[in-house]
Amino acid sequence: MKKILVVGVIVLAGIVTIFWAMDTLKVKKAPEVKVVEAPKKSIHKLAPDFALMDISGIERNFSDFRGKVVILNFWATWCPPCRVEIPHFIELYNRYKDDGLEIIGVTMDRNASRQARPFAVENGINYTILIGRQEVYDLYGGIISIPTTFIIDRDGGLIKKYIGYQAKSVFEDNIKELL
């Protein structure tokens, strides 16, 4: 019984000593550090850069559109759903271009260098139209169906990909979040 009492006193003394040591050795709290956030960058995969000729014969680099929200639309003049989307893109561009929206149509027509400009004029297309090439289609995962449209944020991040016709409201909802 004496042994149990002695062991108990020793254990109790050890516990008291530990708490006393913890209290005396308290580390002073470091002053708070103000965290300065770095500029926000897209957390999404970057849209591949490319250079294509526009319908006026001027080479345009996709990277020139950084800082803008971009609707990148792969389409063709002969594609009925593409033709239905064009008036929606015209309206969206008119409404949001001053807020930082850019719309780029990449035509996939075989004779695009001859067909795209007259088609754009006839249909009142007011946004950038580029003459597509296979290398660019491949950069974007291989465009196998049109229209195929990408939503790209101001930092060049790929936000959404749509295959097939989408209502104007779908694109408008997407870009409103990014503008």
C-alpha positions, 0 to 999 in steps of 0.5 A: 500500500505504501508503494502505491502511495509513493508511486501516486505522489511521484506521478502527481508531482510529475504532472504538476511539474509538467504543467508548471514548466509549460506555463513558465515556458510559454512562447510569446505569440508572434505579431500578426503578419498581414497577408498580401494576396498576389493578383488572381490568376486563373486556376484553369488550364490555359487556352493554347495560343495560336496565330491565324489570319483574320478575314481581312488578311491580318495575322492575329495572335490569340494571346493578344486577347489576354485581359478580356473574357473570350468566347472562342467559337469554332463554326462553319458557314454551312452549319445550321446550328452555327448560323443560329448562334451568330445573331446571339454572338452579335448581340452579346458582343454589342452589349458586353464589348465595352466591359471586356468581352471579345468574341472570336469565330474560327471558321472551319470552312474548306474555302474559308479564305474566299467564303468567310468575308462575304458571309460575315458582311452579309450577316453583319458579324461584328466580332473577330473572324479567323480562318482556321487550320487543323493545327489549331483545331488539334490544340483545342482537343480536336474539334470533331463537332461544330459548333464547339465553343470555349469560354475563356477568362481574362487570364486565359483560363479555359472555363467551359467547353460547349459542343453543339448549339447553346442558347444565348442565355447560356453564354450570357450567364457564363460571361457575366460571372467573368466580366 
